[in-house]
Amino acid sequence: IMGRMGIAIKRIYEEPTASDGYRVLVDRLWPRGMTKERAALDLWLKDVAPSPLLRKWFGHDPAKFAEFRMRYIAELDANAAVDNLRHICAEHPDVTLLYAAKDPHINHALVLRDYLN
């Protein structure tokens, strides 16, 4: 799951491990049923998440994923929060992007990790 820069992605509901390194929640909404303690976050960077409009349009529909990916990348290209995240990735050897979506193959954290790499 590691990218070139040591960026991993992981569901926030999985147990935190030391190998996660710097843990960043990249969802706009706080994950259901998750406590601050269990989340063990270093940062909640909600501004790198897809816009509410894009998230609603996508609705985690696999058929829309390719289009979602393009639209989300266009948002990231214009998003100042990305620089923030790049800075973190440069400072920490291991960074884990955390997300709440159920599907590990269809979610914005995947797109974000590829974009950063």
Phi, psi and chi 1 to 4 in degrees:
 res  aa     phi    psi   chi1   chi2   chi3   chi4
   1 ILE       -   -5.9  -53.7 -173.9      -      -
   2 MET   -80.4  140.1  -62.2  -55.0  -91.1      -
   3 GLY   -92.8 -176.7      -      -      -      -
   4 ARG   -62.2  -33.4  -74.6 -166.1  -55.4  -82.3
   5 MET   -91.9   11.4  -73.9  163.8   59.5      -
   6 GLY    73.5   36.5      -      -      -      -
   7 ILE  -102.1  120.2  -57.4  171.5      -      -
   8 ALA  -110.8  161.8      -      -      -      -
   9 ILE  -125.3  151.8   59.9  171.5      -      -
  10 LYS  -160.5  144.2 -176.1  170.1  173.2  175.2
  11 ARG   -69.3  137.7  -82.0 -164.0   82.9 -152.1
  12 ILE   -64.7  -20.4 -167.9  152.4      -      -
  13 TYR   -78.3  -10.8  -60.5  104.8      -      -
  14 GLU   -76.8  153.0  -65.5  173.9   40.3      -
  15 GLU   -61.9  136.4  -78.1  -59.7  -54.0      -
  16 PRO   -66.0  142.8  -16.0   26.8      -      -
  17 THR  -130.1  160.0   59.4      -      -      -
  18 ALA   -59.3  -33.8      -      -      -      -
  19 SER   -69.8  -10.6   63.5      -      -      -
  20 ASP   -63.0  -29.2  -68.5  -16.9      -      -
  21 GLY    68.1 -131.5      -      -      -      -
  22 TYR   -81.6  118.6 -165.0   89.2      -      -
  23 ARG   -99.4  120.2  -69.0  168.5   53.8   87.4
  24 VAL  -121.7  120.2 -175.6      -      -      -
  25 LEU   -80.7  123.4  175.7   60.9      -      -
  26 VAL  -111.0   22.3  -66.7      -      -      -
  27 ASP   -96.2  149.3  -75.8    3.3      -      -
  28 ARG   -77.1  -31.7 -160.9  167.8  -71.6  -85.0
  29 LEU  -104.7  143.7  -56.1  173.6      -      -
  30 TRP   -66.6  135.3 -174.0 -101.3      -      -
  31 PRO   -64.4  135.1  -16.8   28.4      -      -
  32 ARG   -56.3  132.9  -80.8 -163.7 -160.0  100.4
  33 GLY    74.6    4.9      -      -      -      -
  34 MET   -95.9  132.9  177.5   56.8   59.8      -
  35 THR   -93.8  159.0   63.2      -      -      -
  36 LYS   -58.5  -40.1  -69.6  -87.8 -165.7  -78.7
  37 GLU   -63.8  -50.0  -66.1   71.8   35.5      -
  38 ARG   -66.0  -31.6  -96.5 -173.6   62.2 -144.7
  39 ALA   -67.5  -31.1      -      -      -      -
  40 ALA    46.1   50.2      -      -      -      -
  41 LEU   -83.7  147.8  -67.3 -177.3      -      -
  42 ASP   -92.8  -28.6  -68.5  -65.4      -      -
  43 LEU  -158.6  142.6 -179.2   67.9      -      -
  44 TRP  -112.8  106.5  179.4   12.4      -      -
  45 LEU  -107.1   75.4 -166.5   56.6      -      -
  46 LYS   -68.1  -21.0   52.4 -179.5   95.7  163.4
  47 ASP   -71.5  -12.5  -69.2  -17.9      -      -
  48 VAL   -89.7   -5.5  -66.6      -      -      -
  49 ALA   -70.6  160.6      -      -      -      -
  50 PRO   -59.7  151.4  -19.3   29.0      -      -
  51 SER   -61.0  153.0   64.9      -      -      -
  52 PRO   -53.8  -38.3  -28.2   35.2      -      -
  53 LEU   -62.2  -46.4 -150.7   65.0      -      -
  54 LEU   -67.1  -40.9 -179.2   55.8      -      -
  55 ARG   -61.0  -44.2 -164.6 -176.7   72.4 -119.4
  56 LYS   -65.1  -41.6  -74.6 -168.9 -175.8   83.9
  57 TRP   -61.9  -43.9  170.3   82.9      -      -
  58 PHE   -67.6  -51.4  174.4   40.8      -      -
  59 GLY    54.0   27.7      -      -      -      -
  60 HIS    56.0   32.1  -64.8  -76.4      -      -
  61 ASP   -85.1  114.8  177.0   -7.4      -      -
  62 PRO   -54.1  -34.7  -23.8   31.6      -      -
  63 ALA   -64.9  -22.8      -      -      -      -
  64 LYS   -98.5    1.2  -70.3 -179.1  174.8  175.3
  65 PHE   -62.4  -42.4 -170.6   56.7      -      -
  66 ALA   -61.9  -44.7      -      -      -      -
  67 GLU   -66.5  -41.6  174.1   72.7   13.6      -
  68 PHE   -57.5  -45.1  166.4   78.3      -      -
  69 ARG   -56.9  -46.8 -174.3 -175.4 -165.4   97.8
  70 MET   -63.0  -44.1  -71.2 -167.8  -44.1      -
  71 ARG   -66.7  -39.7  -68.2 -172.3 -170.9 -171.1
  72 TYR   -67.4  -41.5 -178.7   35.4      -      -
  73 ILE   -61.2  -39.1  -74.0  169.9      -      -
  74 ALA   -61.4  -40.0      -      -      -      -
  75 GLU   -64.3  -43.5  -73.9 -172.4   -4.4      -
  76 LEU   -63.1  -37.1  -70.5  170.4      -      -
  77 ASP   -58.3  -29.1  -78.4  -19.4      -      -
  78 ALA  -106.1   13.1      -      -      -      -
  79 ASN  -107.5  117.2 -171.7  -21.1      -      -
  80 ALA   -65.5  -26.7      -      -      -      -
  81 ALA   -63.3  -23.5      -      -      -      -
  82 VAL   -61.8  -39.3  172.1      -      -      -
  83 ASP   -61.2  -41.3  -66.2  -24.5      -      -
  84 ASN   -53.8  -48.0 -153.3  -18.3      -      -
  85 LEU   -69.8  -39.8 -168.2   52.0      -      -
  86 ARG   -59.7  -39.6  -76.7 -168.2 -160.2  -77.1
  87 HIS   -60.9  -45.5 -165.6   71.8      -      -
  88 ILE   -61.8  -43.8  -73.4  161.4      -      -
  89 CYS   -64.9  -31.0  -67.8      -      -      -
  90 ALA   -74.4  -30.4      -      -      -      -
  91 GLU   -84.5  -25.2  -78.8 -174.2  -10.2      -
  92 HIS  -118.2  131.3  -60.4  -89.0      -      -
  93 PRO   -64.8  -32.8   16.7  -26.0      -      -
  94 ASP  -127.5  128.0  -63.2  -58.9      -      -
  95 VAL  -129.6  134.2  174.4      -      -      -
  96 THR  -117.0  122.6  -62.3      -      -      -
  97 LEU   -88.3  122.0  -52.8  178.0      -      -
  98 LEU  -104.3  140.6  -59.9  157.9      -      -
  99 TYR  -142.5  162.0   65.1   94.6      -      -
 100 ALA  -104.1  -13.9      -      -      -      -
 101 ALA   -54.8  147.3      -      -      -      -
 102 LYS   -74.2  -35.6  -71.5 -175.0  179.7   67.1
 103 ASP   -88.9  115.9 -168.4  -33.0      -      -
 104 PRO   -71.5  -11.7   23.2  -29.3      -      -
 105 HIS  -105.5  -11.2  -54.9  -67.5      -      -
 106 ILE  -133.0   86.0  -62.8  174.5      -      -
 107 ASN  -159.7  162.5   63.9   69.4      -      -
 108 HIS   -72.1  -23.9   75.0  -78.9      -      -
 109 ALA   -63.6  -35.6      -      -      -      -
 110 LEU   -60.0  -47.6  -87.5  173.8      -      -
 111 VAL   -62.7  -43.1  179.3      -      -      -
 112 LEU   -63.1  -45.1 -178.5   56.7      -      -
 113 ARG   -61.5  -45.8 -177.0 -161.9   58.5 -163.1
 114 ASP   -61.7  -39.4  -68.8   -9.9      -      -
 115 TYR   -63.1  -42.5 -177.6   84.0      -      -
 116 LEU   -68.6  -34.1  -69.5  166.5      -      -
 117 ASN   -76.1      -  -80.6  -30.9      -      -
